[in-house]
Amino acid sequence: MAARSLACGFGRIPGILQGRGGPRGWRLRGVSALLRAAHGPRGSAPAGAAQYASYPTLSEQAARQPAAFWGPLARDTLVWDTPYHTVLDCDLNSGKLGWFLGGQLNVSVNCLDQHVQKSPESIALIWERDEPGTEVRITYRELLETTCRLANTLKRHGVHRGDRVAIYMSVSPLAVAAMLACARIGAVHTVIFAGFSAQSLAGRINDAKCKVVITFNQVLRGGRVVELKKIVDEAVKLCPTVQHVLVAHRTDNKVHMGHLDIPLEQEMAKEDPVCAPESMGSEDMLFLLYTSGSTGMPKGLVHTQAGYLLYSAVTHRLVFDYRPGDVFGCVADIGWITGHSYVVYGPLCNGATSVLFESTPVYPDAGRYWETVQRLKINQFYGAPTAFRLLLKYGDSWVRKYDRSSLRTLGSVGEPINREAWEWLHNVVGDRRCTLVDTWWQTETGGICIAPRPSEEGAEILPAMAMRPFFGIVLALMDEKGKVMEGGNVSGALCISQAWPGIARTIYGDHQRFMEAYFKAYPGYYFTGDGAYRTEEGYYQITGRMDDVINISGHRLGTAEVEDAMASHPAVPETAVIGYPHSIKGEVPFAFVVLKDDTGDSDVVIRELRSNVATKIAKYAVPDHILVVKRLPKTRSGKVMRRLLRKIVTGKAEDLGDTTTLEDPSIIMEILSAYQKHRDKGASGQ
């Protein structure tokens, strides 16, 4: 099977970039001044930068005078059709969240048109395709023309302002164009990770009531072909709102085309490469992105136009020390918020060259990342701890084999990075000379909230610690009684006491759930769901989730989703799932299941349960361990005590804490005995 030589709708593009081009019309006020001031004197500061004297001064201004801080930044960073009249109108008690009210703009204009006007042949995207050495470069002009053709195609097929469009595609220029095309015409995109099953895909499409799905015939990943269109075919049978499926071609292989299906490249070729942008209100929806919660269906988080774009652009520039002409390499999938904020919207708003990484860290070998860094001369590299832990085990030779001298900043995202992986990144990958930023943030926050940079020139970076809140992020640690904890050397529930522009506005169709999930536990505060430790110096270290959400290779997964998938089996009346430590993935699901008395071969049921989870959610959600038990530990009110199950599987059974509320305390020894047999069986290789 031959992969296509075309860049998925972009036509044939020269394989060699003729220089990086010069500065792309950066404004000297606002965010540019912030960038220079935040990193100390690099030559003369621009006029008006004196007010941004230092990191502490900036932080204090952003905390005490958010309107005075964010207002000028929004004015100078974004291109507006109509200026806003009110910087913010927010109240965390009531869940009222509004930024840059009265303003009108178009996100695609900010990401494309403004750069095309100044430097049309500057490179917007470098598509690092699955096969190394076959990268494709897309200029800002080409990306704008493709975006407009796709936008016109959507309009011709009935997509209007406010309609929802599902994008189920691999990392590619056409996927980016699809996102921007939706933004251009005022449609709302929901990008769905291309690893999700048909049922998970259908659930998200139905919740968003999507009118159109955009997908590929097939995709390539790690040398393997994934039949994306077949998954979409299965999903849309369950989706009554879908009117059209636009099918692009990543490979030359033909796939079945049904009555809903439209060949995307053929339709785009008929369209004009110009599309008038829709002028959108600052608080109009830009996109929906689904994330797992501790209970029930994944939440469709709503991000709006101006605040999200500003926050992703400013954090991109300041956290990573992005400078005009840099090649920014974030290897996240666009199906996650990291791909939205730091592959697409943040870099493109800043006129950057952004790398789209289609492959895997170990294809064709464990040197793939670093060979890519050498070949593309990447300046910032942003990846996940799970990948770094995997590559660490292959040894240093795969890193040292390649020239990494272009690297200036290394970043980590998705989960707290462990000390060993941090040291390897710093010492081996970065040769002890690169800034290493361990970043903490969430789908809900829209962009980075805690990171070692920006800071004052030469400020320390502590290993495996996110450290410093970003401008406008006012953190608070709460104790078990809901009181704010003062001082250092304390651990508590991580909350944010003040709204920021990038915060999600609601859960689509269920604002009450939004309030209960994020603002009910600690009234007047946004509760992150994470715990954190604050040092004497005021630095923050994330200690992990406090609710029933586990983090598998940076992918958040609600234990309730896995439990629901397993409980659908007729032989399983009850199940409980917890997170279990894993040396590479960080966490994996560990499932305890109760089987009906008349169940036959339990091994057969376990195989069927694994298949159920893969089918209903995704393969990465399949539990690594499934332990059959006679019953689950419950309180007298019937609540399963999952913390006791965590203690048992993590070797802390001698410290179970208060068990007086258990309906039958003898169950602990019963489960502990079953777990020991399970562990012994695994150790013996049976």
C-alpha positions in Angstrom: 0.0 0.0 0.0 1.4 3.3 -1.0 0.9 6.4 1.1 -0.3 9.5 -0.8 2.3 11.9 -2.0 -0.1 14.8 -1.6 -0.5 16.7 1.6 -4.2 15.8 1.9 -5.8 18.5 -0.1 -2.8 20.8 -0.4 -1.4 19.6 -3.7 2.3 18.8 -4.2 4.5 21.0 -2.1 8.3 21.4 -2.3 10.1 19.2 0.2 12.8 21.8 1.1 12.1 24.9 3.2 14.0 27.8 1.7 15.0 29.5 5.0 12.8 30.2 8.0 11.8 33.7 7.1 12.1 36.8 9.3 9.9 38.1 12.1 6.3 38.0 11.2 5.1 41.5 12.2 5.2 41.1 15.9 3.7 44.0 17.9 6.1 45.5 20.4 3.5 46.3 23.0 1.5 43.9 25.1 2.6 40.3 25.0 5.9 41.1 23.3 6.8 43.5 26.0 5.8 40.9 28.6 8.0 38.3 26.9 11.1 40.5 27.1 10.5 41.7 30.6 9.6 38.3 32.0 12.9 36.9 30.8 15.0 39.8 31.9 16.9 42.4 29.8 17.8 41.0 26.3 18.9 44.3 25.0 16.7 47.4 25.1 13.1 46.9 26.3 10.4 48.3 24.1 8.6 51.5 24.9 6.0 51.0 27.6 7.7 47.7 28.9 8.9 49.3 32.1 5.5 48.7 33.8 6.2 44.9 33.3 9.3 45.0 35.5 9.5 41.4 36.8 7.7 38.1 37.3 6.5 39.0 40.8 5.3 42.4 39.6 3.4 40.8 36.7 1.9 38.1 38.9 0.7 40.6 41.4 -0.8 42.9 38.8 -2.6 39.9 37.1 -3.9 38.8 40.5 -5.0 42.2 41.8 -5.9 44.0 38.6 -6.9 41.3 36.1 -8.8 43.8 33.8 -5.7 46.1 33.7 -3.5 43.0 32.9 -5.5 41.1 30.4 -7.2 44.1 28.7 -4.1 45.5 27.0 -2.9 42.0 26.2 -6.1 41.2 24.3 -6.1 44.5 22.5 -2.5 44.2 21.3 -2.4 40.4 20.7 -5.6 39.7 18.8 -7.1 41.1 15.6 -10.6 42.5 16.4 -13.5 43.3 14.2 -15.2 45.2 17.0 -13.4 46.2 20.2 -14.7 44.8 23.5 -16.2 47.2 26.0 -15.7 45.0 29.2 -12.6 43.0 29.9 -14.3 40.5 32.3 -17.5 39.7 34.1 -16.8 36.6 36.3 -18.2 35.1 39.5 -17.0 31.7 40.5 -19.8 31.3 43.0 -22.4 31.5 40.3 -20.4 30.1 37.5 -20.6 33.3 35.5 -17.6 33.5 33.2 -17.3 36.2 30.6 -14.3 37.8 29.0 -13.8 40.6 26.5 -17.6 41.3 26.3 -18.9 43.1 23.3 -15.8 42.2 21.2 -16.2 40.6 17.8 -13.4 38.7 16.0 -12.7 35.5 13.9 -10.2 33.0 15.2 -9.1 31.8 11.8 -8.3 35.4 10.8 -6.1 35.6 13.9 -4.4 32.3 13.1 -4.1 32.7 9.3 -5.1 35.9 7.5 -3.0 38.3 9.6 0.2 36.3 8.9 -0.7 35.8 5.2 -0.9 39.6 4.9 2.6 40.0 6.3 4.5 36.9 5.2 2.4 34.5 3.0 5.2 32.1 2.3 6.2 31.6 5.9 5.9 28.0 7.0 2.8 27.4 9.2 3.0 23.6 9.5 5.6 20.9 9.1 3.7 17.6 8.8 6.0 14.9 10.1 4.4 11.9 8.5 4.5 8.4 9.7 7.5 7.5 7.5 10.6 9.5 8.6 12.1 11.8 6.0 8.8 12.4 4.2 7.8 15.6 5.9 5.6 18.1 4.1 5.8 21.9 4.7 2.6 24.0 4.4 2.8 27.8 4.1 0.4 30.2 5.8 -1.0 31.0 2.3 -1.6 27.4 1.5 -3.2 26.7 4.8 -5.5 29.7 4.4 -6.6 28.6 0.9 -7.3 25.1 2.0 -9.2 26.3 5.1 -11.3 28.5 2.9 -12.0 25.7 0.4 -13.0 23.4 3.2 -15.1 26.1 4.8 -17.0 26.7 1.6 -17.5 22.9 1.3 -19.1 22.8 4.7 -21.4 25.7 3.9 -22.5 24.1 0.6 -23.4 21.0 2.6 -25.6 22.8 5.0 -23.3 23.7 7.9 -24.2 27.1 9.4 -23.1 29.2 12.3 -23.5 27.4 15.6 -23.8 23.9 14.0 -21.5 21.2 15.5 -19.0 19.3 13.3 -17.2 16.1 14.5 -13.6 15.7 13.3 -12.3 12.1 13.6 -8.9 12.3 11.9 -5.2 11.7 12.6 -2.7 14.5 13.1 -2.5 16.1 9.6 -2.7 19.5 7.9 -6.2 18.7 6.7 -7.3 18.1 10.3 -6.0 21.5 11.2 -7.7 23.1 8.2 -10.9 21.4 9.3 -10.7 23.0 12.7 -10.0 26.4 11.3 -12.7 26.0 8.6 -15.3 25.5 11.3 -13.9 28.6 13.2 -14.1 30.6 9.9 -17.8 30.0 9.4 -18.8 30.1 13.0 -19.4 26.3 13.3 -18.4 24.5 16.5 -15.9 21.7 16.1 -15.5 18.7 18.3 -12.3 16.8 17.6 -12.5 13.2 18.7 -9.3 11.2 19.3 -8.9 8.7 16.4 -8.2 5.9 18.9 -11.7 5.9 20.3 -14.1 3.0 19.4 -17.2 3.4 17.3 -19.4 3.4 20.4 -17.4 6.2 22.1 -17.4 8.1 18.8 -21.2 7.8 18.5 -21.7 8.9 22.1 -19.8 12.1 21.5 -21.5 12.8 18.2 -24.9 12.3 19.7 -24.2 14.4 22.8 -23.0 17.3 20.5 -25.8 16.7 17.9 -23.2 16.9 15.1 -24.5 17.6 11.6 -21.3 16.5 9.8 -18.4 14.2 10.4 -15.0 14.7 8.8 -12.7 11.7 8.6 -10.1 9.8 6.6 -10.4 6.6 4.6 -7.5 5.1 6.6 -4.7 6.5 8.7 -1.1 5.4 9.3 0.5 5.1 12.7 3.7 3.3 13.5 3.7 1.5 10.2 0.2 0.2 10.7 -3.0 1.0 8.8 -6.0 2.0 10.9 -9.4 1.7 9.2 -10.9 5.0 10.3 -13.8 5.1 7.8 -15.0 1.6 9.0 -15.2 2.9 12.5 -17.1 6.0 11.4 -19.5 3.8 9.4 -20.3 1.8 12.5 -20.7 4.9 14.6 -23.0 6.9 12.3 -25.6 4.1 12.3 -26.3 5.2 15.8 -26.3 8.9 15.1 -29.5 10.3 13.7 -28.3 14.0 13.5 -25.4 13.2 11.0 -26.4 14.3 7.5 -23.0 14.0 5.8 -19.7 12.2 6.2 -16.8 14.0 4.4 -14.1 11.5 3.6 -10.6 12.6 2.8 -7.8 10.2 1.7 -4.7 9.6 3.7 -3.9 6.5 1.6 -4.6 5.5 -2.0 -6.8 2.6 -0.9 -10.5 2.7 -1.8 -13.1 2.3 0.9 -16.9 1.8 0.7 -18.8 5.0 0.2 -22.4 5.0 1.4 -25.3 7.4 0.9 -24.0 9.8 3.6 -20.4 9.9 2.3 -18.9 12.7 0.3 -15.3 12.6 -1.2 -13.8 15.6 0.5 -10.9 16.5 -1.8 -13.1 16.3 -4.9 -15.6 18.7 -3.3 -13.0 21.1 -2.1 -11.5 21.3 -5.6 -14.8 22.8 -6.8 -14.7 25.6 -4.2 -13.2 29.0 -4.2 -10.0 29.5 -2.1 -11.6 32.6 -0.5 -14.2 32.5 2.2 -15.4 35.6 4.1 -14.9 35.0 7.8 -17.9 35.1 10.2 -17.5 37.8 12.9 -18.0 36.0 16.2 -18.8 37.3 19.6 -16.0 36.8 22.2 -18.2 34.4 24.2 -19.6 32.4 21.2 -18.6 28.7 21.2 -15.4 27.9 19.4 -15.2 24.1 20.2 -16.4 21.3 22.3 -13.8 18.8 23.7 -14.9 15.7 25.6 -13.0 14.7 28.7 -13.6 11.9 31.2 -15.2 12.7 34.6 -15.4 10.7 37.8 -19.0 9.7 36.9 -21.2 9.1 33.9 -20.8 10.2 30.3 -17.7 12.1 29.3 -18.2 15.9 29.6 -18.4 18.1 26.5 -16.4 21.1 27.7 -17.2 24.4 26.0 -14.4 26.8 25.0 -15.2 30.1 23.6 -13.5 32.4 21.1 -11.4 35.3 22.4 -10.4 34.3 25.9 -9.3 30.8 24.9 -7.3 32.1 21.9 -5.5 34.8 23.9 -4.6 32.4 26.7 -3.2 29.7 24.4 -1.2 32.3 22.5 0.2 34.0 25.5 1.1 30.8 27.4 2.7 29.4 24.2 5.0 32.4 23.9 5.9 32.9 27.5 6.2 29.3 28.9 8.3 28.0 26.0 10.2 31.2 25.2 8.9 31.0 21.7 10.7 33.5 19.4 9.9 34.4 15.8 11.5 31.9 13.4 11.5 29.1 15.9 10.2 25.6 14.9 7.8 24.5 17.7 7.4 20.8 18.1 4.5 19.6 20.2 4.0 15.8 19.6 0.5 15.7 21.1 -2.5 14.4 19.1 -5.0 17.0 18.1 -7.7 14.9 19.7 -6.6 16.2 23.1 -6.5 19.7 24.5 -2.7 19.8 24.2 -3.0 19.5 20.5 -5.7 22.2 20.3 -3.7 24.7 22.3 -0.1 24.0 21.5 -0.2 22.4 18.0 -2.9 24.5 16.5 -4.3 27.6 18.1 -1.5 29.0 20.2 1.3 28.5 17.7 -0.7 29.7 14.7 -2.0 32.8 16.5 1.6 33.6 17.1 2.6 33.1 13.5 4.8 30.1 14.5 6.0 27.1 12.5 4.2 24.2 14.2 5.2 20.5 13.8 2.4 17.9 13.3 3.7 14.6 14.5 1.7 11.7 12.9 3.8 8.7 14.1 4.9 7.1 17.4 8.0 7.6 19.6 9.4 4.2 18.7 8.7 4.0 14.9 10.8 2.9 13.1 13.1 2.8 16.2 13.6 4.5 19.6 15.5 7.4 18.0 12.4 8.8 16.1 11.9 11.9 18.2 15.5 12.9 18.2 16.0 12.2 14.5 13.0 14.4 13.9 14.6 17.1 16.1 17.8 17.0 14.1 16.1 16.9 10.6 13.6 19.7 11.3 15.8 21.7 13.6 13.2 21.9 16.3 13.7 24.6 19.0 11.0 23.6 21.5 10.0 20.0 22.1 6.8 19.3 24.1 5.9 15.7 25.0 4.5 13.3 27.6 6.2 11.6 30.5 4.8 8.2 29.4 6.8 8.5 26.2 9.9 9.8 28.0 9.8 6.8 30.4 9.4 4.4 27.5 12.4 5.9 25.7 14.5 6.0 28.8 14.5 2.2 28.9 16.0 2.0 25.4 19.2 3.7 26.6 21.0 6.9 25.9 22.6 5.9 22.6 19.4 6.5 20.7 19.4 10.1 21.9 23.2 10.9 21.5 23.1 9.5 18.0 21.4 12.7 16.8 22.2 16.4 16.8 19.9 18.2 19.3 21.7 21.5 19.3 18.7 23.3 18.0 16.7 22.5 21.1 16.3 25.4 23.6 13.2 24.4 25.6 11.9 20.9 26.6 8.4 20.5 28.0 6.4 17.8 29.7 2.6 17.5 29.8 -0.2 15.1 30.6 0.7 14.0 34.1 3.3 14.8 36.8 6.8 13.7 35.5 8.8 11.5 37.8 12.3 12.4 38.9 14.1 9.8 36.9 12.5 10.8 33.6 13.1 14.5 34.4 16.8 13.9 35.0 17.1 11.9 31.8 15.4 14.7 29.8 17.5 17.4 31.4 20.9 15.6 31.4 20.7 13.4 28.2 18.2 14.9 25.8 18.9 18.6 26.8 22.6 18.1 27.5 22.0 20.1 30.8 21.6 23.3 28.8 17.9 23.4 27.8 15.2 24.9 29.9 12.9 22.1 31.1 9.3 23.1 31.8 7.1 20.6 33.6 3.6 22.0 32.9 0.4 21.4 34.7 -3.0 22.2 33.2 -6.3 20.6 32.1 -8.8 20.4 29.3 -10.9 22.7 31.5 -8.2 25.3 31.9 -7.6 25.8 28.2 -3.9 26.4 28.6 -0.9 26.0 30.9 -1.6 27.1 34.5 1.6 26.1 36.4 5.1 25.9 34.9 8.7 26.9 35.9 8.6 29.6 33.2 8.0 32.5 32.7 10.2 33.7 35.6 12.9 36.1 36.3 16.2 35.6 34.4 18.2 32.8 35.9 15.5 31.7 38.4 15.8 28.1 39.6 14.0 25.1 38.1 13.4 22.3 40.6 13.3 18.7 39.2 9.9 17.2 38.5 8.0 20.2 39.8 5.6 22.6 37.9 6.5 25.3 40.4 5.1 28.7 39.4 1.5 29.7 38.7 1.1 31.5 35.3 0.0 35.1 35.3 -3.6 35.4 36.5 -3.7 31.9 38.0 -4.3 32.5 41.8 -3.8 29.2 43.5 -5.2 28.0 46.9 -4.7 24.7 48.8 -7.8 23.5 50.8 -7.8 21.2 53.8 -10.4 18.5 54.5 -12.7 21.0 56.1 -12.7 23.3 53.1 -10.5 25.9 54.7 -7.7 27.7 52.8 -4.2 26.5 53.9 -1.7 29.2 54.5 2.1 29.1 54.3 4.5 26.4 52.9 5.2 22.8 53.5 1.5 21.9 53.2 -0.6 19.6 51.0 -4.2 20.0 50.0 -6.8 20.1 47.3 -5.6 22.3 44.5 -8.0 25.1 43.7 -8.0 28.4 41.7 -9.6 31.4 43.3 -9.9 33.7 40.3 -11.1 33.3 36.7 -8.7 33.5 33.8 -9.4 33.9 30.1 -8.8 30.3 29.1 -11.2 28.6 31.5 -14.0 26.4 30.0 -17.4 28.1 30.2 -19.7 25.2 30.8 -20.4 21.5 30.0 -22.4 21.4 26.8 -26.1 21.0 27.6 -25.6 20.6 31.3 -24.4 23.7 33.2 -25.6 22.2 36.5 -23.1 19.3 36.0 -20.4 21.9 35.3 -21.2 23.7 38.6 -21.3 20.5 40.6 -18.0 19.2 39.1 -15.9 22.3 39.5 -17.5 24.8 41.9 -19.5 22.9 44.4 -16.8 21.3 46.5 -15.2 24.6 47.5 -17.7 27.5 46.8 -16.0 30.5 45.3 -13.1 28.4 43.9 -12.5 26.3 40.9 -11.6 22.8 42.1 -9.1 21.1 39.8 -9.6 17.6 41.1 -5.9 17.3 41.8 -4.0 17.5 45.0 -0.8 19.5 45.4 2.1 20.3 47.7 3.4 23.8 48.3 7.0 24.3 49.4 8.3 26.9 51.9 9.3 29.0 48.9 5.8 28.9 47.5 6.4 26.4 44.7 3.8 23.8 43.7 4.1 20.1 43.1 1.2 18.1 41.8 0.5 15.0 43.8 -2.2 13.4 41.6 -5.9 13.0 41.2 -8.2 13.2 44.2 -11.3 11.8 42.4 -12.1 8.6 40.5 -10.2 9.6 37.3 -7.1 7.8 36.3 -4.3 9.0 33.9 -3.2 6.5 31.3 -0.3 7.8 29.3 -1.7 11.3 29.7 -5.2 10.3 28.7 -7.8 11.0 31.4 -10.2 8.1 31.9 -13.1 8.0 34.4 -13.3 4.7 36.3 -17.1 4.9 36.0 -16.8 4.6 32.2 -14.8 1.3 32.5 -17.2 0.0 35.2 -20.2 0.7 33.0 -18.6 -1.1 30.0 -17.8 -4.2 32.2 -21.1 -4.2 34.0 -22.9 -4.5 30.6 -21.8 -8.2 30.6 -24.6 -10.4 31.8 -22.4 -12.4 34.1 -21.2 -9.3 36.0 -23.5 -7.8 38.6 -20.9 -5.6 40.2 -17.5 -4.1 39.4 -15.1 -1.6 40.8 -12.1 0.0 38.9 -9.2 1.9 40.4 -5.9 3.3 39.1 -2.8 1.1 39.4 0.8 2.4 39.2 2.6 1.5 35.9 6.3 2.2 35.2 5.6 3.4 31.6 2.0 4.6 31.4 1.8 6.2 34.9 -1.4 4.4 35.7 -3.5 1.6 34.3 -7.0 0.4 35.2 -7.2 -2.5 37.8 -10.7 -4.0 37.8 -12.4 -6.0 40.6 -15.4 -8.0 39.3 -18.1 -10.0 41.0 -19.5 -12.8 38.9 -22.9 -14.4 39.2 -23.0 -17.8 41.0 -23.9 -19.7 37.9 -21.0 -18.3 35.8 -19.0 -21.0 34.0 -15.4 -20.4 32.9 -14.2 -17.1 34.5 -11.3 -16.9 32.1 -13.8 -16.7 29.2 -15.7 -13.9 31.0 -12.5 -12.0 31.6 -11.6 -12.1 27.9 -15.1 -10.9 27.0 -14.8 -8.1 29.5 -11.6 -6.9 27.9 -13.3 -7.0 24.6 -16.3 -5.1 25.9 -14.1 -2.2 27.2 -12.1 -2.1 23.9 -15.3 -1.9 21.9 -17.2 0.5 24.1 -14.4 2.9 25.0 -10.9 2.3 23.4 -8.1 -0.3 23.6 -6.0 1.9 26.0 -8.9 1.7 28.5 -8.7 -2.1 28.8 -7.7 -3.0 32.4 -4.3 -4.5 32.8 -5.6 -6.6 35.7 -9.0 -8.1 36.2 -9.5 -9.8 39.6 -12.6 -11.9 40.3 -13.8 -11.5 43.9 -16.8 -12.8 45.8 -17.9 -9.3 46.9 -16.8 -5.7 47.0 -16.0 -3.6 50.2 -19.0 -1.5 50.9 -20.2 0.9 53.6 -23.5 0.3 55.4 -25.0 2.8 52.9 -23.8 0.7 50.0 -20.9 2.8 48.8 -17.9 0.9 47.4 -14.8 1.9 49.3 -12.4 2.2 46.5 -9.6 3.6 48.6 -9.4 0.3 50.4 -8.9 -1.5 47.1 -6.2 1.0 46.2 -4.4 0.3 49.5 -4.5 -3.5 48.8 -3.1 -3.4 45.3 -0.4 -0.8 46.2 0.9 -2.9 49.1 -0.4 -0.6 51.9 -2.9 -3.1 53.4 -1.4 -2.6 56.8 -2.5 1.0 56.8 -6.2 0.9 55.8 -7.3 3.8 57.9 -10.8 4.0 59.3 -12.8 0.8 58.3 -15.6 1.2 60.9 -18.1 2.1 58.3 -17.6 -1.2 56.4 -20.7 -3.4 56.3 -18.5 -6.4 56.9 -14.8 -5.8 57.8 -13.9 -9.5 57.1 -14.2 -8.7 53.4 -10.7 -7.1 53.6 -8.9 -10.4 54.3 -11.1 -12.1 51.6 -10.0 -9.6 48.9 -6.4 -9.5 50.1 -6.2 -13.3 49.8 -7.6 -13.2 46.3 -5.2 -10.4 45.3 -2.1 -12.3 46.7 -3.1 -15.4 44.6 -3.5 -13.2 41.5 -0.1 -11.6 42.1 1.6 -14.9 42.7 0.1 -16.3 39.6 1.4 -13.4 37.6 4.9 -13.7 39.1 5.0 -17.4 38.2 4.1 -16.6 34.6 1.1 -18.8 34.6 
